[in-house]
C-alpha cells in the first residue's frame, strides 16, 4: 500500500515515471495529502482547476453533466490516476465532476505549484503531454465503440474493464471491488438502464454474471470476453 507522499509511489505512476529520485523527493515535498469521503465531490464540472490530484488509495468516478441535466459516468479512476489532469495542464475549466466512490486518499498540488514543477522538470512535462494524448485516444475509442459496436459488446467491455481495474475474488466469481450501479454501467456503455438491466438478467440466467444492489461479479470470464470480441 502506498504511503502518503511516498516518492517511490510517485515514480510508479504515469505522470511521474522516469524522473530522478531527487526530483521525486522534491515533488513529493510540495504535495498535500487530502482525504475525500465516499460520496464527497473532489471537483465540479465547469469550475476552474485549483489543484492537481493524484489518487493514492480508493476509487473516483468521473461524470459529465449534460445540458438536459443528466449525469453521465465517463470512467472510474484507480490509484495512480490523476483526475482532472487535462484541465490543470491546459488551465481550462474542469470538463467533468469527480466524486469519491469510497473513502479515497489523494496527493494534491496547487495548480500554480504544479505549473512551476512542469517548468523545473522537463520529464514531467513530457509525461503530462503523453497523458493528454492518451486521454484523447481513449475518448476517440469510446466514441467509435458507441457509434459502431453492438450494445451487448459495449456492456461486456465495461464489465471486463472494471474487473480488470478493481476485480477481487468472491464466492460467485470475480466482483468489481467498489459499489457499482446498473445506471453507472449504462452510462459507461452509452445505453439505457433498461437495456443494461435486461442484458444482465439474461446473462445471470446463463451463468455469465451475478449481481445484487450496486454489485456485479463475473462468473464466466471466457464467455464474456467472447461477447466483448476479445475471446
SEKOL-830869 format. One record per residue (C-alpha): residue in one letter; x, y, z. Coordinates in nm, 4 decimals. Layout:
N
 residuo     east    north       up
       A        X        Y        Z
...
This chain:
231
 residuo     east    north       up
       X   0.0000   0.0000   0.0000
       X   0.1352   0.3409  -0.0940
       X   0.2250   0.5826   0.1811
       X   0.1219   0.9441   0.1650
       X   0.3875   1.1392  -0.0205
       X   0.5976   0.8286  -0.0926
       X   0.8410   0.9229  -0.3736
       X   0.8660   0.5567  -0.4782
       X   0.4890   0.5506  -0.5345
       X   0.5108   0.8676  -0.7427
       X   0.7761   0.7078  -0.9605
       X   0.5438   0.4182  -1.0454
       X   0.2668   0.6440  -1.1774
       X   0.2401   0.7537  -1.5434
       X   0.2692   1.1224  -1.4559
       X   0.5943   1.0918  -1.2598
       X   0.7642   0.7950  -1.4258
       X   1.1309   0.8129  -1.5306
       X   1.2061   1.1067  -1.3020
       X   1.5158   1.1012  -1.0847
       X   1.4960   1.0123  -0.7169
       X   1.5970   1.3680  -0.6339
       X   1.3172   1.5102  -0.8481
       X   1.0612   1.2733  -0.6948
       X   1.1711   1.3714  -0.3439
       X   1.1390   1.7404  -0.4268
       X   0.7986   1.6958  -0.5922
       X   0.6651   1.4834  -0.3062
       X   0.7689   1.7503  -0.0568
       X   0.5356   2.0017  -0.2234
       X   0.2268   1.7765  -0.2102
       X  -0.0533   1.7938   0.0456
       X  -0.2350   1.4724   0.1495
       X  -0.6138   1.5009   0.1345
       X  -0.8917   1.2598   0.2212
       X  -1.2240   1.2505   0.0359
       X  -1.5027   1.0532   0.1997
       X  -1.7294   0.8248  -0.0004
       X  -1.9719   1.0417  -0.1973
       X  -1.7678   1.3593  -0.1493
       X  -1.7022   1.5714  -0.4585
       X  -1.3361   1.6277  -0.5433
       X  -1.4059   1.8929  -0.8060
       X  -1.7035   2.0188  -1.0070
       X  -1.7563   2.0409  -1.3811
       X  -1.7155   2.3976  -1.5017
       X  -1.5028   2.5130  -1.2068
       X  -1.1539   2.6482  -1.2538
       X  -0.8833   2.3949  -1.1605
       X  -0.7244   2.4900  -0.8304
       X  -0.5418   2.1645  -0.7566
       X  -0.3888   1.8689  -0.9319
       X  -0.4946   1.5457  -0.7583
       X  -0.3067   1.2159  -0.7695
       X  -0.5163   0.9259  -0.6437
       X  -0.3226   0.7191  -0.3885
       X  -0.5963   0.4965  -0.2454
       X  -0.9618   0.4423  -0.3320
       X  -1.1760   0.4907  -0.6411
       X  -1.3109   0.8051  -0.8060
       X  -1.5982   0.8349  -1.0527
       X  -1.5746   1.0898  -1.3333
       X  -1.9140   1.2099  -1.4582
       X  -2.0213   1.4685  -1.7133
       X  -2.3371   1.6724  -1.6772
       X  -2.5401   1.7126  -1.9958
       X  -2.7411   2.0250  -2.0928
       X  -3.0543   1.8242  -2.0118
       X  -2.9441   1.7801  -1.6528
       X  -2.8343   1.4163  -1.6732
       X  -2.5023   1.2959  -1.5320
       X  -2.3084   1.0515  -1.7496
       X  -2.0385   0.8373  -1.5920
       X  -1.7327   0.8596  -1.8150
       X  -1.4848   0.6410  -1.6315
       X  -1.3673   0.5163  -1.2928
       X  -1.0191   0.6168  -1.1802
       X  -0.7850   0.3981  -0.9778
       X  -0.4729   0.4607  -0.7656
       X  -0.2048   0.6219  -0.9787
       X  -0.4592   0.8105  -1.1915
       X  -0.4814   1.1898  -1.1983
       X  -0.8458   1.3045  -1.2075
       X  -0.8931   1.6300  -1.3954
       X  -0.5321   1.6467  -1.5118
       X  -0.6088   1.7834  -1.8593
       X  -0.7918   2.0822  -1.7127
       X  -0.4961   2.1577  -1.4850
       X  -0.2392   2.1156  -1.7628
       X  -0.4353   2.3401  -2.0019
       X  -0.5665   2.5779  -1.7320
       X  -0.9243   2.5340  -1.8537
       X  -1.2417   2.4604  -1.6509
       X  -1.2982   2.1015  -1.5453
       X  -1.4978   1.9220  -1.8181
       X  -1.6458   1.6767  -1.5669
       X  -1.7129   1.6194  -1.1965
       X  -1.5047   1.3844  -0.9813
       X  -1.6694   1.2047  -0.6882
       X  -1.5109   0.9603  -0.4441
       X  -1.6817   0.6205  -0.4676
       X  -1.5243   0.5037  -0.1417
       X  -1.3068   0.6867   0.1107
       X  -1.0146   0.7953  -0.1067
       X  -0.6710   0.9402  -0.0346
       X  -0.5043   1.1796  -0.2770
       X  -0.1943   1.3926  -0.3005
       X  -0.2746   1.7475  -0.4080
       X  -0.0623   2.0200  -0.5606
       X  -0.1860   2.3759  -0.6022
       X  -0.2214   2.4499  -0.9738
       X   0.0378   2.7269  -0.9523
       X   0.2817   2.4963  -0.7767
       X   0.2373   2.2282  -1.0381
       X   0.2881   2.4801  -1.3195
       X   0.6252   2.5617  -1.1630
       X   0.7119   2.1926  -1.1348
       X   0.6434   2.1482  -1.5073
       X   0.8977   2.4216  -1.5838
       X   1.1562   2.2751  -1.3469
       X   1.1297   1.9142  -1.4677
       X   1.1164   1.8609  -1.8470
       X   1.0469   1.4890  -1.7975
       X   0.7347   1.5755  -1.6035
       X   0.6167   1.7989  -1.8876
       X   0.6714   1.5152  -2.1371
       X   0.4711   1.2767  -1.9198
       X   0.1913   1.5315  -1.8928
       X   0.1805   1.5646  -2.2720
       X   0.1675   1.1853  -2.3063
       X  -0.1258   1.1726  -2.0642
       X  -0.3199   1.4342  -2.2598
       X  -0.2654   1.2333  -2.5763
       X  -0.3682   0.9120  -2.4026
       X  -0.6916   1.0641  -2.2740
       X  -0.7726   1.1905  -2.6240
       X  -0.7130   0.8468  -2.7765
       X  -0.9263   0.6851  -2.5072
       X  -1.2205   0.9163  -2.5738
       X  -1.1940   0.8610  -2.9502
       X  -1.2003   0.4850  -2.8922
       X  -1.5075   0.5191  -2.6710
       X  -1.6817   0.7261  -2.9386
       X  -1.6028   0.4633  -3.2015
       X  -1.7472   0.1942  -2.9757
       X  -2.0658   0.3938  -2.9154
       X  -2.1097   0.4512  -3.2870
       X  -2.0205   0.1085  -3.4222
       X  -2.0346  -0.1662  -3.1565
       X  -2.3499  -0.3599  -3.0541
       X  -2.4771  -0.2692  -2.7099
       X  -2.4087  -0.6131  -2.5566
       X  -2.0462  -0.5864  -2.6624
       X  -2.0187  -0.2413  -2.5028
       X  -2.1683  -0.3652  -2.1752
       X  -1.9346  -0.6649  -2.1699
       X  -1.6349  -0.4402  -2.2284
       X  -1.7361  -0.2094  -1.9449
       X  -1.7601  -0.5026  -1.7030
       X  -1.4302  -0.6521  -1.8159
       X  -1.2590  -0.3148  -1.7890
       X  -1.3879  -0.2584  -1.4354
       X  -1.2949  -0.6081  -1.3215
       X  -0.9531  -0.5511  -1.4733
       X  -0.9211  -0.2371  -1.2640
       X  -1.0781  -0.3489  -0.9384
       X  -1.1538  -0.7202  -0.9539
       X  -1.1465  -0.9201  -0.6323
       X  -1.2331  -1.2845  -0.5622
       X  -1.5877  -1.3611  -0.4496
       X  -1.7858  -1.6787  -0.3857
       X  -1.9642  -1.6397  -0.7190
       X  -1.6696  -1.5295  -0.9328
       X  -1.4713  -1.2082  -0.9582
       X  -1.6551  -0.8983  -0.8445
       X  -1.5943  -0.5300  -0.9018
       X  -1.4434  -0.4120  -0.5756
       X  -1.6484  -0.0966  -0.5279
       X  -2.0198  -0.0091  -0.5356
       X  -2.1400  -0.0178  -0.8953
       X  -2.4960   0.0583  -1.0012
       X  -2.6602  -0.0553  -1.3216
       X  -2.7076   0.3103  -1.4053
       X  -2.3298   0.3565  -1.3885
       X  -2.2843   0.0647  -1.6280
       X  -2.5448   0.2092  -1.8643
       X  -2.3729   0.5472  -1.8717
       X  -2.0288   0.3985  -1.9360
       X  -2.1678   0.1732  -2.2093
       X  -2.3653   0.4519  -2.3758
       X  -2.7044   0.2858  -2.3364
       X  -3.0134   0.2881  -2.1149
       X  -3.0747   0.1485  -1.7686
       X  -3.3497  -0.0716  -1.9120
       X  -3.1115  -0.2260  -2.1654
       X  -2.8441  -0.2958  -1.9038
       X  -3.0965  -0.4495  -1.6618
       X  -3.2401  -0.6708  -1.9363
       X  -2.8942  -0.7772  -2.0553
       X  -2.7626  -0.8559  -1.7066
       X  -3.0740  -1.0596  -1.6250
       X  -3.0174  -1.2651  -1.9401
       X  -2.6513  -1.3139  -1.8548
       X  -2.7397  -1.4125  -1.4986
       X  -2.9732  -1.6842  -1.6311
       X  -2.6888  -1.8142  -1.8492
       X  -2.4410  -1.8109  -1.5604
       X  -2.2163  -1.5408  -1.7029
       X  -2.2578  -1.2880  -1.4225
       X  -2.4269  -1.2466  -1.0877
       X  -2.5221  -0.9354  -0.9032
       X  -2.7210  -0.7524  -0.6438
       X  -2.7651  -0.3994  -0.5190
       X  -2.4681  -0.1994  -0.6531
       X  -2.2750  -0.5210  -0.7085
       X  -2.1650  -0.7181  -1.0158
       X  -1.9496  -1.0326  -1.0332
       X  -1.8242  -1.2100  -1.3439
       X  -1.8738  -1.5849  -1.3263
       X  -1.7692  -1.6848  -1.6794
       X  -1.4950  -1.4531  -1.7980
       X  -1.4254  -1.6507  -2.1143
       X  -1.7858  -1.6229  -2.2330
       X  -1.7948  -1.2511  -2.1503
       X  -1.4700  -1.1916  -2.3383
       X  -1.6226  -1.3659  -2.6389
       X  -1.9215  -1.1291  -2.6268
       X  -1.6804  -0.8368  -2.5977
       X  -1.4957  -0.9547  -2.9076
       X  -1.1854  -1.0412  -2.7076
       X  -1.2259  -1.4180  -2.6781
